[in-house]
């Protein structure tokens, strides 16, 4: 059981649910990958722990979540067999460079690894669902090294590279995504993964041709969170999407 109480316990449960959801949807394999959440008013975060007692991402429990400070030291949670992941520096430096961020996710989707290895450009190729299409319109940068983000130097380098982008590929490695909360960052990761899978398949059957200019112009417009018809927009839409995928993966709360 998790040793966290109150709000930390609730956050650990949501992080664990996000991990299981993405693991079940094959956004990673085995144990690699982690979700973190920056704690309010502290230079520390909750994150999926690694070590002797680690589990596969799709089997993550709240007891697998540890608290890590911004020197990558484990300060609470887990057990003697769990500690800070080596790539905690990816999360730490994204938080240091972007104080407004609350959640950072690093996963290893197969399509991301293959497309980045082959230097295939990620272009806007579809309009539905529009949330995923907008990711391509805004641009998906690729960090040029596959090395682990396992120290301060490369952590800061990666954060500077990613800048204010909400998503990034990592050559031959995986993806990083960010958000103002766990649900938002998780849904952004799923949307990116769908874009990458469609792009991979498009290259297989002839090429990933971008949408016409008029479509790109519409997708570049700011989404109306209060639209009168269709799916909910804004944060309400994100939470609805989160609930739907929790239902699909058997992660809906009782």
N, C-alpha and C positions, 0 to 999 in steps of 0.2 A: 504494500500500500504506500501511497505517496505520503511523505511527512509534512507536506504543505497544508496550511489551513486557510479558511476563508477565501478571499479573492485569489490568492496564489493557487489554491487547490482548484478553483473553477478555471483559471487560466491553463493550468496543467492538463485538466481534462479536455479543454478545447484544443490545445496543441496536440494532444494524443489523438483526438478524433480526426483532426486535419491530417496527421501522419497516416493513420489507418485508411482514410478515404483515398488519399493519393496513392498509397501502396496498393490498395485494391484495384485502382484504375491503371496500374502498371506505369506510373510515372517514375518509378525507380525499381531497383532489383535488390533483394536481400536487405541488408542493414544500411547501405549508403544513403545519405540524405538527411536533412534536418529542417525543422521549423523552429523559429525563435520568436520571442515576444519581449520587447523592452519594458522593464518595470518602471512605473511612474516615479519620478523624482530620485532615481537611483542609476548609478553607472553599472547596471547588471541586467541580466536577461534570463528568462527561462528558455531551455532548449533541450531537445532530445539528447540524452546522454549516450556515450560510447564506452566500450571497455569489455571486460570479461562477461558481464551480465547483460550486454546489449541484446535487443531483439530486432527482428526484421521490422522494417518501417510499418508494414500493414498489421503488425501485432503490437504496436506501441500502446503502453498503458500509462496512466498518470505517474506511476512509480518509476517510469523510465525517464522522467523529466527532471533535470537538474538546474540549479541556479548557478550562473557563471558570471564573474565580474569582467570588467573590460581589460583586464590583463590576462584573460582566458583561464583564470583559476576557478575551480569548482568550489563553491562556498556553502551550498546546501542542497538537499534532496538526494534522491537515488540511494545507492548503497555503496559499499566498499568496492564493488565491481563495476561501478559507473562513474564516469568523469566527463569533463569537457571534451567535445569533439575536437579533433585537430584543426578542423576548418572553422572553429569559432571565430577566427580572425576575419573571415568574410563578413559575418554578421556584425561583429564589433565595429569594424571600420565603416560599414554602411550606416550604423547608428551614430557614430562619431561625426561623420560628414553630413548627416541628414537628421537633425534632432527631431524633426516632425514625424519620422517613421516609427511605427510601433511593431511591425512584423517583417521578418526577412525569411525567405524560403529558398532552399537549395535542393534541387532534385536532379535526377539523371534520366530524362526521357530518351528512349532509343532514337527517335527521330531527330532530336536535338544533336545528339552525338554524331549521327551519320551525316546530317546536313552540314554541320560545322567542319567535320573532317574533309568533306568534299568541296568546301568553299561555295556552297550553293546559297544564293541570295534569298532572303526572306522578303517576299513582295506581297502586296495586297491582292489576293487572288479570289476572294469571296466576300460577299456582302452579308451573308446570314450564317451564324448569328453576328450581329453588328459589333458586339463587344470584342470578339476575337479579331474581326476584320480591322477594327480601329487600332489594335496593337501593331499590325503590319503597317498601317498608314503612318503611325507615329515613329516607326522604325525599331528594328531589333538589332542592336549592336552585338558583335561577337568579340569577346576577349581573346586575344591571340595566343594564349598559352593554355595548355591542359594541366599544368602543375597544380597541385593542391594549394588552396589559399591557407597556408599553415603557419604564417608568421606575420608580424606587423608590417614588414616591408611590402610583401605582395598583397596583404590585405588592404593597405592604403592605396597601393597602385590600382587594385581592382575597383575600389570605391571611387577613385578619381576617374577611372575609365567609365564606369557606369553613370556617374554624375546624377542627373535628375531623371534618368530613364527609369521606368517602372519594371522593365524586364531586360535581361541580357542572356545571350548564349555564351558558353565557355568552350573553346575549341576542344573537341574530343572528350568533353567532360560532362557537361550538363547545362542547367539553367539556374539563374537567380531571379527572384521576383520579390517585390516589396509591396507594402500596403499600410493603410492606417489602422488595420486590425487583422486578426487571424483569418476571418472569413473572407475579407476582401483580397488579401494576398493569395489565399488558396484558390479562390475563383479565378483570379488573374492567371495563376499557374495552369489551371485546367484549360482556360481559353487559349493560352499560349500553346499548350500541348496539342490542342485540336488544330490550330493553325499550322503547327509544324508537321503533324501527321498528314494533313491535306496537302501541304507543300511537298512533302516527300513523295506522296503518291502521284502528284501532278508531274514532278520531274520524271518519275518512272514511266509514265505513259506519253511523254512528249515535251513537257516544258511547263513551267509555272508562269503563265502570262498574266500581267497585272490588269486590274480592272480599268475600264475607260475613265478618262478625266472627270466626266460628270459624276460618276459613282464615287470617285476618290474625293471630290469636293464635298459631297454629302456626308461621307464618312469622316471628314475632317471637322465637321461642325460639332459643337459641344452638345452632348446628349442632354435632352430635357428630362430632368428627374421627375417632373410632374405631368408627363404626357397623359392625355385623357383616355387612351385606348391601348390595348395590347399589354404586354408584360410590364410589370412595375419597373421604374427606372431608379437611378441613384442608389443610395444605401439600401433602401427597401428592396429594390430589385436584386441587389447582391445577396442579401439575407434570404430572399426567396430562392435564389439559385443555390445557395449553400444548403438550405433545407431540402431541396429537390435531390441534390447529389448525395446528401446524407441518407435520404430515403432509398435511392438507387443502390447504394453500397451497404445498406443495412445498418447505418450509423445514426439513424434518426433517434433522438432522445425519447424515452418513454414519457 
